[in-house]
């Protein structure tokens, strides 16, 4: 079998950290993978230079992952169609609201028999629950596994030890993905429960927003612990409602409780939500000020989940999810979160 060619679709903070891992491992396993890793880059100018040129010449994504050297075999490509051409594995790492648009652009350029793996934490906005992996599979005709976990990009890029869960229902690909992602500092575990793995990755961002509100109000560890417990309970209930085969054991993998904890203490959703309470500034303004324009996933996922729950008349059964939506989109006061939870 010819070595597998890999493309990373996306080049933000997490996308660049993933490209660092993938670039290192494709060099490590030349019998399995083609050495060159293409990374699709949405072209921007940084200090008068094109971002793609900086990455290809200086081997650093100075805008989204500054101070971290990327492997020299990671090649920035600005044409998304060119980036996926002839690739056997597409690793998706971009904001979930852009996935459909990119799928539309590349669907006629994807190699027959190619596989996808999504690192994207979000859901489709629809009355019926729809996963990003399902969107990718339906739009471009590839099977799509997922990778989720307690992974703050900068810490992974600094090679601080962490874990991730690979949700893959194809046993033949589990070993391939472990070779692609596993390192001494990034330990991956395959689980044949991809739906639950992906739902954990999406839903925990809603809980992280609630945790940020708690921090912004100056409340302490007891309250945040309650938020994490109630949030995990709503995550499990939501997952089981839409996927009867969801396994409780999956919540004890990195994608579940570990990811929830780290996101509620150190992620961007928590950080911006805290600032939202303290400053009173709109979320989109804070995204520009604190994230360089990168989009938060938590508020958008809260809206998508709320739409699903509202369509099924179930919002009352999810007071935390409901509260986050109402605070972000309906102007409710952050303190209403506590009022709603105290009535459980």
Secondary structure, DSSP 8 states (H G I E B T S, - for coil): ---EEEEEE--SHHHHHHHHHHHHHHHH-TTTEEEEEEEE----EETTEEHHHHHHHH---TTTSTT----TTEEEES-HHHHHTT-SEEEE-S-GGGHHHHHHHHTTTS-TT-EEEE----B--SSS--BHHHHHHHHH--EEEEEE-S--HHHHHTT--EEEEEE-S-HHHHHHHHHHH-BTTEEEEEES-HHHHHHHHHHHHHHHHHHHHHHHTT--HHHHHHHHHHHHHHHHHHHHHH-TT--GGGGGSIIIIIHHHHHHHHSHHHHHHHHHHHH---HHHHHHHHHTT---SHHHHHHHHHHHHHHTT-GGG-HHHHHHHHHHHS---TTHHHHHHTT-
